[in-house]
Amino acid sequence: QFYALKVTRSSSSFTGPDIWDGNSHGVVVGANNNQPTLVVHHGDESAHGGQVGIGDFRASGPEAKFVVSGDASITGELKVATHVSGISGYFGKVGIGTAAIYQSSLLEVKGDTTNGQFLAKFTNDGSQSEDNGILIDVGTAGRSANAVKVTTGGRSNAFIINGEGRAGLGLTASNMEAIFTVNGDASITGQLSVESLHVHD
């Protein structure tokens, strides 16, 4: 066996580093003398430790505890303690297929599908008798709140459920006067059963 560098630790504790920079700048490891690959930056020089970067950080050091400059592949599990910052760079937000998340959204999925494809799909295999689908829990009861809103290329308020639990087609959340309101013509091909009928001219 051939070793270019071998370190033999005299203790199993991790109270002190095995390799460090005597000038307290950091340690750089590269595949050759002009290819920095792994950077251990001094960070804020506190007891919390430095920062680790994989990639080229010659212009500036890593801005977080661990930074990968380029693509990363994880074959195992990824655990996050609090929140994920997506490719938009906005802290605590996630973007899938986009580098610019809508300013009031925490999650944005964007794409350009072909005919017949869907942007997202949720599947519950139904192995239990009471399997559920999707739960949308909106804490506000405000009439103008959009608990669910669907917009299309032909209508900006195609379908809305407001904070009061009222649903409407073709109107804004604050303009719903009943549990279900349709702004426009409606066609029912089956039976219509009502307890009380009011007709307006």
N, C-alpha and C positions, 0 to 999 in steps of 0.2 A: 504494500500500500504506500502511496505517495501523498504527503501532506505539504501544501505550500505554507499553511499556517495551522498550528495546533495549540489550543489553550487547555491547560489542565488546571481545573479549579481545586483549591485546597479545602473548600467548604461548600456545603449544600445551601447555605443561606444566600439571599439576594440583597444584601444590605449595601453592597458596593459594586461598581462596574468592573468588568474584566478588561475592557478596552475603552480608552477615553482619550480625548484630545488635551494635551498639556496646556494649550492656549485657550481652552474652554470655548472654542467656536463650534465644534461638532466633528463628526466622523463621516467620511465619504468613502464608499466602496464602489469600484467600477470594474467592468470587464476588461478595460484597458485604460491607458493613462489619459484618454480624452473621452471617456464614456462613463460619467457618473451615473450609477444605477440605484444605489441605496444611500440615503442621507439620514444621519442621526443628528438633528439640529439641537442646539442648546436650549431653544425655547425661551422662556422667561427667566431661566437660570434659577428656578426655585426648586424646592424639594419635590414638587409634583412631577418632575422629570421633563425630558425634552420632547421633541416632535420627530416623527419618522416619516420620510418621504420616499416613494419609489418612483423613479423617473429623473428627469433633468430639472434640477432646482438651482442652477447656477445664477439665474437672474434674481431669485428671491427664495427664501426658505419656505418650508411647508407652513400653511396658515392654520392647521388643525393638528390634533394629536397624531393622526395618521392620514396621509394624503397619497393617492395614486394619480400620477400625471399620465393619463392614457387609459386604455381599456383594462378591465379587471375581470377575471373569471374565478368564480367560487363554485367548487364542486360539492361542497358540504353545506351545512346550515349557516345562515347569517342571522345573528341575533342583534337587536337594537333595543337599548334600555328605554329610551324615551320617544324620540321621533326621528324621522328620516328627512333629509334635505335633498330634494330632487335635482335634476339637471338644470333647473331654472336658476339655482343659486339662492333661492329664497328659503330662509331657515324654517324648517318644520313643514315644508310643502313637497309634494311629489308630482312629477310630471312624467307621463308615459307618452312618448312620441312627440314631445314638444320641449322646447328650450325656454319658452316664455309662458309661465302659468298665469292665468287670469288673476288679477290682483286680489279679488275677494274670494278665491277658491283655494282650498287646501290640497285638492286632488284634481288633476286634469288629464284626461285621456284623449289623444288627438290622432287622427289617421285619415287616410284617403283610401277607402275600400273599393273593391271592384263591385260590379252589379251582383246582387244576391248575397253579398257578404255582410256580416254585422261587425260593428266596432267592438262590442263586448258581449259576452255570454255568461250567464250564471246558471249552473246546473246543480240541482239537488237530486241525487240518485233515487230518493224515495224509499229507502230501506225501512223506514219507520212509518207507522200509521198516521202520525201527526206531523210529518215533515213540513217545514215552512220554506218560503222562498226568500224574499228580501224585506227587511224591516227598515223603514225610514222613520226615525224618531226626532221630531222637531219640538223643542220645548216651548216655543212661543205660541200663544193663542191669538196673535194679532191678525186682524182681518186682511191687512195688506201684505202679510208675509206669504211668500211662495214656498210652501212645503214641498211641492212637486211642480215643476214647470217644464213643459215640452214646447219647443219652438221648431218650426220647419221653414223651408225656403218660401213657402206660400203664406204662412201666418205666424206672426211673432208670439201670439198667445193661443197656440193650438189646443193645449190642455193644461189646466192649472188646478191644484188643490191648495187652498189657502190655510192659514193657521187656525181658522175656525172649523176646519174639516169640510168645507164646502168645495164642490168641484164644478168646473165650468169649461165650456168649449167656446173659444173665440172671444174672450173678454178678460180683463185684468182681475187680479185677486180681490181688490176692494169693491168690485161691481157685482158680486154674486149675492143675490137676494134670496136664494133658496139652497137646499142641499145640493141640487144639480141644476145648472143653468146652461142653456144653449143660446148663443148669440147667432141667430141665423135659422135656416130651415133644418128640420129634422125628419128623418125617414125611419119608420119602424116597420119591419117586415113581419113581425110576430104580434102577439097579443099585448095590448096596453091595458093595464089594470090600475085604476086610480080610485081613491076614497072620496075625493072631492075635486070637481073640475070647474075651473074659472077660465072663461074665454075673454080675452081683451081684444077690442077692435084695433 
